[in-house]
Amino acid sequence: MDIDWNSRIRSAGDRAMLVTLDDPRPVQRLASALRVHAIAGVQDVLPAAETVLVTMHSVSYETQVRRELVALLDRLDREPPQPDSPDVSRGTPPDTGVDDDIVEIPVRYDGVDLPEVARLLDLSVPEVIAAHTDTIWRCAFVGFAPGFGYLTSPDGRLTVPRRAQARTAIPPGAVALAGGYSAVYPRGTPGGWQLIGRTDLRMWVVDRDPPALVRAGSAIRFVELTSEE
Amino acid sequence: MLIFIERVGPLATVQDLGRPGWFDSGVGQAGAADRASLRLANRLVGNPEDHGAIEVLLGGLALRADAHLTVAVTGAPAPATVDGTPVGHASVLELDEGEVLRLGLASTGLRSYVAVRGGIDVAKVLGSRSRDTLSGIGPEPLHAGAQLPIGPPPRTLPTVEFAPQPVPPEVLTVRARPGPRADWFAEPEQLFRGSWVVSVDTDRIGARLDRVDGPPLVRARSRELPAEGVALGSVQVPPSGQPVVFLADHPITGGYPVVAVVLDADVDTVAQARPGQRLRFVPDL
């Protein structure tokens, strides 16, 4: 049965479209395909949890871009998805065509919410740390602040809710969990995620190239630092 | 070549056409809130349209030239003087060394654009001279005592003396299309009924709207929307029911449904709507 891709592409005004896929995996495939096979007239691409926003350089490209998008979605649908298992150590999903080095983030697991996270998940603190460090996380999208990557993990074990009360100030480098995602706060901001640790790595440095350590599509591994290190 | 900033009003920032292409790092486009006025200011002084200029919120700017300068003021028609003598809006102005251009408070509109022949030549950050007030990227907002470098004059000369601008109507008309999440509302077309008024907490991030007359926007779905990308001009409706029209520095992802999206050309109109101004949405189908 053929999917009517056109009905999945919703207008977001006359210079953008929102592709609704309702599932993270095709979102990642479409986003990486758009990074590799750039469609003429597309200005920027923003994958999120279940959607991909595509913006255009000009309102006059709308028809053309929509047609190309439908063709690309159709092609992706016919190609079998590439295995993207969590234990890929070469780390290059074949459909991206880009070098996909794993970003290692050293973490001291001393976050104030760590005991609460363990209690919510019915795990011990060491089990939470093991679950956080044993998996390859992938950056689904970046939002909220420059360099704030929403990281997803294939096993989904560390799904905890946001805190009932947001904190007014979370320090830069805080490693956190919420809603099935993990993230590292790039700068001091208010926030409602559960804090499990901290890193000295700078996630966002505006005059570094690239400024964001983690970008949509990046692979990330957290590494535990013990107190002696 | 330098210009000296002697005084600023509520907010003055350097803006160009922004930094597209950074969504994968969590950075939005920013750039002039009213892009058409920035382009016009640049054209008047013979610059390429995307040169850096000064975006002035509600007047109050005074600047002095250290050498002869060609400038133009567009956007909100702030009464302008050169050394006390009134000069025309949206026209080519010549400042001699030491002369001071002052902008008063415009009777309509919100943001004026001051372009200088050669462009404001501050360092680019991620490919743009725009100040992004949401993420704090780009040149700092201007303050009294700031000095701004001016780039080399372009090879093109000004071709017209002035560009007459129509006076905006009492009630602004803004064209919009149903948004990607219109189906999350009981009656999304309610947006197009009656009129709205721009609230005081309006900035470069968005224009917040209050109801003047007409029905409220009621959500049909109460579940949470997973965060998704939002486009410039999106009319996002938070739980309060008070819509926000996203402008230049808007967050690139959001978790509230977008009921409609303003046409690209009319985003500039919304960016010039001042608190207390009424507007109506009309459907562009």
Chai-1 contact restraints between the chains, C-beta under 6 A:
chainA,res_idxA,chainB,res_idxB,connection_type,confidence,min_distance_angstrom,max_distance_angstrom,comment,restraint_id
A,R10,B,P180,contact,1.0,0.0,6.0,A-B,restraint_1
A,S11,B,R177,contact,1.0,0.0,6.0,A-B,restraint_2
A,A12,B,P180,contact,1.0,0.0,6.0,A-B,restraint_3
A,A12,B,A231,contact,1.0,0.0,6.0,A-B,restraint_4
A,A12,B,V261,contact,1.0,0.0,6.0,A-B,restraint_5
A,G13,B,R177,contact,1.0,0.0,6.0,A-B,restraint_6
A,G13,B,A231,contact,1.0,0.0,6.0,A-B,restraint_7
A,G13,B,G233,contact,1.0,0.0,6.0,A-B,restraint_8
A,G13,B,V261,contact,1.0,0.0,6.0,A-B,restraint_9
A,D14,B,L263,contact,1.0,0.0,6.0,A-B,restraint_10
A,D14,B,D264,contact,1.0,0.0,6.0,A-B,restraint_11
A,R15,B,D264,contact,1.0,0.0,6.0,A-B,restraint_12
A,A16,B,A231,contact,1.0,0.0,6.0,A-B,restraint_13
A,L18,B,P180,contact,1.0,0.0,6.0,A-B,restraint_14
A,Q43,B,P20,contact,1.0,0.0,6.0,A-B,restraint_15
A,D44,B,P20,contact,1.0,0.0,6.0,A-B,restraint_16
A,D44,B,G21,contact,1.0,0.0,6.0,A-B,restraint_17
A,D44,B,F23,contact,1.0,0.0,6.0,A-B,restraint_18
A,L46,B,F23,contact,1.0,0.0,6.0,A-B,restraint_19
A,L46,B,G229,contact,1.0,0.0,6.0,A-B,restraint_20
A,A48,B,A227,contact,1.0,0.0,6.0,A-B,restraint_21
A,A48,B,E228,contact,1.0,0.0,6.0,A-B,restraint_22
A,A48,B,G229,contact,1.0,0.0,6.0,A-B,restraint_23
A,A48,B,T253,contact,1.0,0.0,6.0,A-B,restraint_24
A,A49,B,P226,contact,1.0,0.0,6.0,A-B,restraint_25
A,A49,B,A227,contact,1.0,0.0,6.0,A-B,restraint_26
A,E50,B,P226,contact,1.0,0.0,6.0,A-B,restraint_27
A,T51,B,E228,contact,1.0,0.0,6.0,A-B,restraint_28
A,L53,B,G229,contact,1.0,0.0,6.0,A-B,restraint_29
A,V59,B,D264,contact,1.0,0.0,6.0,A-B,restraint_30
A,V142,B,S25,contact,1.0,0.0,6.0,A-B,restraint_31
A,V142,B,G26,contact,1.0,0.0,6.0,A-B,restraint_32
A,G143,B,G26,contact,1.0,0.0,6.0,A-B,restraint_33
A,G143,B,T253,contact,1.0,0.0,6.0,A-B,restraint_34
A,P146,B,G26,contact,1.0,0.0,6.0,A-B,restraint_35
A,P146,B,V27,contact,1.0,0.0,6.0,A-B,restraint_36
A,P146,B,S135,contact,1.0,0.0,6.0,A-B,restraint_37
A,G147,B,G26,contact,1.0,0.0,6.0,A-B,restraint_38
A,F148,B,G26,contact,1.0,0.0,6.0,A-B,restraint_39
A,V206,B,I137,contact,1.0,0.0,6.0,A-B,restraint_40
A,A212,B,S25,contact,1.0,0.0,6.0,A-B,restraint_41
A,R215,B,D24,contact,1.0,0.0,6.0,A-B,restraint_42
A,R215,B,S25,contact,1.0,0.0,6.0,A-B,restraint_43
A,A216,B,D24,contact,1.0,0.0,6.0,A-B,restraint_44
